[in-house]
């Protein structure tokens, strides 16, 4: 009998514990979230393309659409949209969204609704050359902006634009009130921004902090009382502040700290859904890299699987193409194009006319096979290239590592002063076009590669609205580019965000930092 009573008490205790856990997990209102960022340059959302600036600006302003957790557009100021045809976009705005009040433009209780005319003004301000907005080029395909009524706006593009809703396009253009810019002037507006987002400005102290309070009138009431962005330029100091409890979130975690934080039960690590492309590129106009067999041989000559695993562990995966995981066109089946076969590499080089010279190094017509790999001075990239250089030298290739400052590296790539180099890292949805279309030779296409078949596919993919159709085109183009060995894909590197375990419903920043959205509403355990 006593034993049964003890069992019963144990069951009751477990039920109580379960109930308490359930209650504790329920969303709670209140609390100031503290986020560490490297810097804040400006709070004028039309004058910056900085991830850190936009982490703050995403709280103050609405955009027509936001970038969701799966990298697809989600409603923000626009509750819905449709395409009557391939060049027409009609957006339907939320009603009852108001500009922040209790400021120099809108006195307390004297705000007004955000309407389609505000969207038109904002887009036209970005497109105005006088604004010098970094978004202007990304929106230049827009040919007309028409207000249909207070809550409907129509955009028409010159050609089909499947990327119009992406982060660096409409998802990155904040909607602002004209009277705020007119009354405050551009310089003051960049310090005292007025938006319609989930939080509004309390104070901005450059090089120190930005403090925001909850917008009580937002269409989805924020659970947080406010947000403080603490400016901490050093990543290591940021991690120390997170461990000490001085901040709740670090938007940038250096790779060297990831493994240590992974073992800390007080902290949650969030890995980016997309891996950022890192690879080597050939200038296909520079001898001997203008020969396909030479390029193939160099790709086969090093054990990249082991190199990526040894340098990065869980923080990167081997790349077999330029399009990374989480992006349309990711194709792991390309692995079959990249065997590790040093004997096969030597056979290809022999076929190309290279033989061993008196010093044991491969040569042709008295000229050594010299491979200088240029890279920026970033530790992980230097380690990868060092491994490659070591393995190439073992095969008799005169391989060298050249570490460059960023400016020199970029200038060399764009001027064609290269042979084999750590490539540009365009990982977004238009990356294939940027890196391999002949129109971009000498800019983002540092390979000086041009293939009419590939050009046609990339041009077609760039105006194909249907995602499934575009994916098939991207994959076909990428297959051909990899068969031409224009690059040696190395790895997709994942970025990390770290947050205190007390932070709930947090989604890592894609472009917008969504603290309050259709997908989430961040809250704090206290």
Number of C-alpha atoms within 10 A of each C-alpha: 6 7 8 9 10 11 12 12 12 12 12 12 12 12 12 12 12 12 12 11 11 10 11 12 11 11 15 16 14 16 15 18 20 20 24 27 24 19 20 25 15 21 23 22 25 24 18 20 16 14 19 23 20 24 22 26 27 24 26 26 24 25 22 25 27 30 24 24 19 12 16 13 17 21 21 21 26 22 15 15 17 11 14 9 10 17 19 18 18 19 21 21 23 19 15 12 18 19 23 30 20 12 16 12 19 16 11 11 9 13 15 14 15 24 23 24 19 18 27 19 16 19 21 16 18 23 21 12 10 8 14 14 19 15 20 21 12 16 20 13 16 18 12 13 19 15 17 14 12 15 17 19 22 20 17 20 18 13 15 17 21 18 17 17 19 20 21 19 17 22 23 26 27 26 27 27 21 14 12 20 18 11 12 16 11 15 12 14 18 18 18 21 25 26 25 27 27 29 30 27 24 15 14 18 12 13 14 12 19 20 19 23 20 23 25 15 18 18 19 13 16 24 21 23 17 22 23 21 24 23 20 20 13 14 18 15 12 26 26 13 17 22 17 10 13 15 21 23 27 25 23 19 19 14 15 11 13 19 13 9 17 14 11 13 9 14 19 18 20 19 15 18 18 20 22 21 27 25 20 21 26 25 23 25 15 16 10 17 21 16 15 16 20 23 24 24 23 23 25 22 22 22 16 23 15 12 20 24 15 12 16 18 12 13 19 20 20 21 29 25 30 29 29 26 19 15 18 18 24 19 20 14 10 16 12 8 16 19 17 16 16 20 13 15 23 22 15 20 22 18 12 16 12 21 20 15 14 8 8 14 20 24 22 15 8 10 11 17 19 17 20 16 22 24 22 19 14 12 9 15 17 18 15 18 23 18 17 22 20 16 17 19 17 14 19 20 23 19 20 18 17 15 17 15 11 13 9 11 21 19 13 17 27 17 13 19 13 22 22 24 27 23 26 20 16 18 21 20 19 16 17 25 23 21 26 25 24 21 16 17 19 18 19 23 24 28 30 25 24 17 13 10 11 24 18 14 20 24 13 13 25 21 16 20 17 11 13 12 11 21 18 15 22 26 21 15 23 24 19 14 21 18 15 17 25 23 26 27 24 26 28 26 23 19 21 21 19 22 24 21 16 13 17 18 14 19 19 24 21 19 22 25 24 24 26 26 19 14 14 16 19 20 25 21 16 9
